[in-house]
Amino acid sequence: MNEPSQVNLNKSVEVNLNKSVEELSKFSKILLKSNSLWHYIGYGLLFFSLLDTITLFIPPQLLNPQWELQTIGSLVERVAVPLIGLALVFYGEGTRRLGWEPPLLKLLSWLSLLLAILFILMIPLGLINTIRLERRLATQINTQLEQGKTQIEQVKQELQQANTPEQMENLLSRLNARGGTPEINSNEQLNEVKQELSSFVTDAETNITTQAQTTKSTRSLNLFRNSIKWNLGALISAVLFIIIWRSTKWAR
């Protein structure tokens, strides 16, 4: 290859290289400009998350297990917003930062650790409240069941004592609040009504027990399902906040 051709080749390579460097420089400037946009979006998400969190604690109902567990669940279900906000705020590390940002970034870095600790503390609190609510639920259902059985037992006793048509009509009128009590004109009709009512009361006693067990099983299942979801979510959230804290050592 002659010397002029070699010179032209070198010039062509140099031109292409300069063009590539220029394009890379333009691309880098675009990325740097977009960093600021991500930062502002992140700050906005954190601000919205702060407002949303404040509303969760108004009014506070401390020592109320239902409120405490529900609040933990609400915090876990909303944790994605502050996590995304922190990721956007710390994106690009210290590049193209304004003068007021470094101290704020340091504060947010330590805040990530604080949030991780808080979410870890939520786990035993959530478990304790789950146990308390399960016991409360069992007590409420047992109380309602006992009240229902007591009422049915009273009806049984009154049914045994209803030996005349007038007594049976009086009992039926009290049981049927809407009225429309049938007239009983003979002892044979009295025995039929008494037998039908006795069968109805027996079925009602069985149904109330079955319904109480079904209600307790359903509500307990929902309680434990939400508790597992929220406590596991709190653990994962704590791990993610710790990762953010460790990854932002440059901000501290």
Secondary structure, DSSP 8 states (H G I E B T S, - for coil): --HHHHHHHHHHHHHHHHHHHHHHHHHHHHHHHHHHHHHHHHHHHHHHHHHHHHHHTSS--TT-HHHHHHHHHHHHHTTHHHHHHHHHHTTTTTTT--TTHHHHHHHHHHHHHHHHHHHHHHHHHHHHHHHHHHHHHHHHHHHHHHHHHHHHHHHHHHHHH--SHHHHHHHHHHH-TT-------SHHHHHHHHHHHHHHHHHHHHHHHHHHHHHHHHHHHHHHHHHHHHHHHHHHHHHHHHHHHHHTGGG-
